[in-house]
Amino acid sequence: MIYFLLIHDEESIFDSLSEAEMGQFLGEYEAFGKELEASGVAVAGHRLQPVATATSVQVRDGKTLHTDGPFAETKEQLGGFYAIDVPDLDAALSWAAKVPSARFGTIEVRPEWA
């Protein structure tokens, strides 16, 4: 079954990391990605640009509205995702716990609607 690991971080936390700390953090992501690939469960994974680059779209009464930024104000922002193909929720949760951002933010685990 396909599960999505949705990575929610407070973007401002990364401003407080030194260059060395950020390099180490990104290295952890690179190692995690390689582990996913080697295990054969990786389907896709992408990092998103900061929330300041987002545009939200709504259609109300036939009119299209565009708003800069995310639709809802939240403490944590969606920063990326992994799609994995694993047998069950327990396996997906195990992988989610390995995502480096789990230490700072939240990894939302959701199954694909199949």
Buried (B, 14 or more C-beta within 10 A) or exposed (E): EBBBBBBBBBEEEBEEEEEEEEEEBEEBBEEBEEEBEEEEBBBEBEEEEEBEEBEEEEEEEEEEEEEEEBEEEEEBBBBBBBBBBBEEEEBBBEBBEBBBBBEBBBBBBEEEEE
